[in-house]
Amino acid sequence: MTILDVSTPFQLVGRQAQFQRIIQVLAHEGNLLIVGVPGSGRRSLVRLAAREVGVKILEVDCIRVTDGQRFVQLLCESINQTFLSTTAHALMQEWIEHKAAELFVLKNNGRGRAQLKPVRVKSQQQQWKAFEGLLELLQELAESTGERVVLILESFPHIRSWDRHGVWENFLKQEIERQTQVSYVLVATIAEISIHPDELGNSLEIVQLAPLADDVVAAWAQEVLHVEGLTFDPRSQALELFVNAVQGHLGDASALVRRLQSVRVADGLIRDRHIQQAIQDLLSDLSMVFESLLMLLPANQAHLLESLALDPTDKPQSRDYIHKHYLSRGGSLQGAIAGLQHKGLIYGSEQNYRLALPLLALWLRQRLS
């Protein structure tokens, strides 16, 4: 293949086609659902595309959204970070006075800058009205400034943990359909289109980030290391070990390359032992993160994750696999599979249910063996 240009932003490695598609969607005032596992470059790709198109970016991490009040608060913070002009503040003040005096205030932050703050409310009806008003305010701000806005909702499906009846989600769908100056980008795992293909309506363009091809990862790693005067020893299995360790995962490949960039050898050749040592050092540094992740998982999900790491299979629902690993049958197993997919920890049937985070899979195998 053509050698990659190391000046290309890391997030675009192997993603040029998806990047151009995202640019087209945002340039034509469209809305987007971008799906992939954690570390696949979803948010970074959208941010780069939004800057390329020249739109204002607002972001809300829905993992931090625990209820409607928190959603309103985080959306206010994002508006404050994005709209800094006196014109925008004047419009906010006018909007509060005429439409939302009981819900919001403009308060000085002590550094001479006014910030939009929600008034603490108790009823769900008031929370709902505040959320509805903020989405309307976004449209008005975009129209008054003559600029388009992209609202990125990261880990969007997480709101279903408290929005049990889909009231907030359904209203958001309606706003996505209605608003013109504001584009919505929902960031989710692949489970969103494999388990709930129709839940987000037809107005969202879907961009899926699959694992990168091995030859793309290999070419990129060789070029980056070449800049440091390093290369994989062609007489060893170093490159193969690298590719097998990261399995097309963008984040893991980047982390491992950063480790290898610090390797100091007289002849500049990276050998098997260098790859193995870099992997072990990385797993050691990540061990506390992985331990915490396991502790947060329900028992049936943790058990299934460990089983798939030790004994990969494309048929975890088979009677033999269930019996071999003492898994629960029926709905409990199916629920564990769906739960791990929603968290982006395993792929679905299209990738044979393998673990989505290769370094986590390596760590689990070492931990359990």
N, C-alpha and C positions, 0 to 999 in steps of 0.2 A: 504494500500500500504506500501511498504518498506519505513521506515523513511529515509529521505535524510541526507546525510553527509554534515554538515555545512562547512566542509573544501572545498567542491566543489566550484569552482569559481561561483559567482552569475550568470554570463552569461550563464552557462551550465545548470541551473535549468530547467528541462523539455526539454532540447534541445540536449541531448546526441546523439541521432540518426542523427540529422542534422549536429552536430559538426563532427562526424565521416565521414559523407558524404563529407563535405567540405575538411577535411584532405585528403581523398582519391583523390578528384579532383585535389587539389594542388600538392599532391605527384606524380600524374601521368601527371603533366604539363598541366592540363586542365584549362578551363576558366569557369567562374561562374557568374550567375545572382542570387543574393540573394534578396528576396522580403519580405516585411513586413511593418507594420506601424511604424512611429517614436516611439522609446522607446521599440521596440521589441527585441533589442539586435543584430541587423544585423552587424554593424561594429565591435562591440566587439567580436562577434563570429568569424568573419573572421580574426581579428588580433590574437586571441588565436590560431586558426588553423594554420595560417602562421608561428607563432613562433614555434609551435609543429613540423611543417615540416622542419623548419630551413631555411626559405627563407627571403630575404630582402624585406621590406615593403615600398612602396611609396604610398602616399595618396593625392588625389586632391578632394576638396569639390566643386562640380559643382554648388552649390548654389552661390558660390563666383565668378563663371565664368560668366562674363557679355558679353564677346565677345572673338574673337580668340586671340587677344593680351593678354588678361587676362589669358586665358587658358595656353598659352605658358609660361607666367610669373610664374604661380602657379606650373606648371610642373617642371620648372627650380628650384624653391624653394624646391620642394620635392626631386629632384635629389641631390641637395646640402646637404640636411639633411641626406640622405641615403648613399651616396658614399663619404666617408671622407678620403680614403687612398691616398697616394702619387701616387700609381699606377693608380688609377682611374683618378686623376687630370691630370696625364701625358697623359693618353689616351684622355681625354677631350680636352687638348691643341692641341694634334696632329689632332684630329677630326676637331676642329675649323679651324686650319691652312689649312687643305687640302679640307674641304668640306663646311664649314659654316662661313668663315671669315667675310662675310657681315651681318651675322645674330646674332652672339654670341661673347661674350668676356669672358675671365677668369679675374675677378677683385678681388684684395685683399680686404677683409672685414674690415681691420684695426686691426684684431686680429691674423694676420699671417696666415690666411686661405684663399685660393683662392676659389671663387665662380663663378659658371656659371651664366651669366647675358645675357638676350636678348637685342639686339640693338633695340631701338624703331623704328618701321617701320610704314609706312602709308598705303601702299597698302595691300589689302586682299590677293593678290598673295604671297607677302612676308611673311605675317602671316601664310599662309597655308604652305609655304616652311619650315618655322621655326618649325611648329608643326610636319610636316612629318620628319624633321631631328631629332627632339628630340626622337621620337618613334624609329627611327633607332639607335640613340645613346644608348638608353636603352638596346637594343638587344646587341650592341657591348660591352657595359660595363659588362653585364651579362656574355657574352662569354669570355671576357678577364680575368675576376676575377674568372671564374669557378663557379659562384654562380647563383642561380635562383632568379628571381625577381617577386614580385606580385605587380601590380599597381591597387590600389583600387580607383575606381571612385565613390564617394559618391553622392547620389541624381543625378545620371547620366542623367535621362530624362530632367533635367532642361536646358541642352544645347539647347534643341529645341526652347527655348524662343528667341534665336538669330540665331541659325542654321536652319533657316526656310526651306531650301531646302534639309536638311539632308546631306550636303556635308561632313562635319566633321564627322558626325556619321557613314556614309557609309564607309569613309576611315578607321575609327577606326575598323569597322567590318572586313575589309580586313586584317588589321594588326593583329587582334585577330586570324584570320585563319592562317596567315603566320608565325608569330613569335613562336619560340619554347622555348627560354630561359625565356621569359616574360609571366607570366600568368595574365589575366585580370579578375578583380572582379568588376562587375557593381552592385551598390546598388540602389534599386528602391523600390517603393511601389507596392502593390499587383496589382494595376491598370495596371502595365506593362504587366502582363500576362493575365489579364481578358479583357482588352480593346484592347491591341496591341499584341496578342499572337505570331505573326510571325515577328515582327519588328526587333528582335535582332538575327535572324538567328538560325541555328541548332547547332552551335558549343558551345553554352553555356549550361552548366548544371544548371538547375533551382532548387534552394533550397528555399522553402517557409516557413516562420515562422508564423504559425497561433497562435491565443491566447492560452495561457496555460490552461490546464484543471484545474477546481476549486480545485480538490483534491491535485494536485501538488502544487498549490499556498498555500493552507491551510497547507500542511505538511511542506513546506519550511518555512513559517512564524512562525509556532509553534516551529520548531527547532531553528531558529535564536533567537527568543525571549526567549527560554528556556536557552540559554547561558547567558542571562542577568538576569536570575532568575525570568522570567515572563512567564505567561501562560494565555490563554484565559479562562475566568470563564466558566466552563461547564454548569452552571445553567443559563447563560445569552445567548443572541444572538450575542455576541461580534464577534465570528469567522464568523458567517453568514454575519454580517454587513461588516466585512473586505472583505470577498470574493466577496460580491455583489458590493462593492465600486470599486474594482480594475478589476473585470471581466476578469481575465486572462492576464492583461497587465503587462508585466515585469517591466517596468519603474515606473508605478504608484504603484505597489506592493512594490517595493524597497523604494520609497519615503515615503509611509505610514508606513512601518516597521521602518524606521529610526526615525520617529516621536514617535512611540510607545516605542522604546528602551529607551527613556528618561522619560517614565512614572514611577513615584515613588509611590508605594502603599505598605503598611506594609505586606499584605498577598501575594503579587506578582500576584494578579489576575487582569487581564484586563477585564473591564466590558463595557457594552454598551456605557456609557457616555465617557469613555476614547477613544473609537473608534470615536464617533461623534465629540468630541473635536479635536482630531488629524486631522480628515477630514476637519473641519472648519478652523483650523489653516493653513493647507496646501493650501486650496482654497484661503484663504486670501493672502498668500504669492505669489500665482500664478496669482492672479487677474489681475495684470498689464500686464503679459505675454499674458493672454487670451484676454484681451481688445485690445492689440496691434494686435493680430492675427485676431480678428474680423474686425478691421479697415482696414487691408490689403486685406481682401477678397472682391471680387466683390459683389455688393448688392444682386444679385440673389443667390450666393453661401452662403452668410451670412444668408439670409432669410431661405433657405432650411435647413441649419445646425441648426438653432434655432428651426425650425419646427420639425425636427427629434429628437432633444433633448427633447422637450416638449411632443411630441406625436410620439413615435417610430412606425414604420410600415415597413412591408416587401413589400409594394406596393406604393412607393411615386409617381408613374406615374398614379395611378388610378384617375378617374374623381372625386370621392368623396374627396380624400385627397387633390387634387389640389384646389377644391372649398372651402374646409374647411379652408385651410391655405393661400388662395389667391395667389397661386403659378402660375407662367407663364406656359402656355401649350407648348407642342411641343419641338422644338429645344432648346429653352432657358432653360427649365427644364432639358433636357437630358444633355446639356452642363454644367449645374451646378452640376449635379450628377457626371459627368466625371471629372470635375475640382476638386471637393472635394475628389474623389478617388485618383487622381494623387497626391494630396497634402498629402495623407495618413490620412485624417480626417474622412472619413467614409469607411466602408467596402462595398463590392458589394452585389449582391444577395445571395452569399454563406453564408453571415453572416447577412442577412436580413436588409442591409443598416444601421446598427446601427453605432453610433459614435465610432471611433477607439480609442479615448482617453477618458477613463471613467471619469477621474476627470474633463475634459472639459465639458462632458455631465452633471455632477453634478452641476458644476458652472453655466452653462447656465440655467438649470432648476431653480436654486435658483434666478438667476438674473432676469428671466422672470416671475416668479410666484409672 
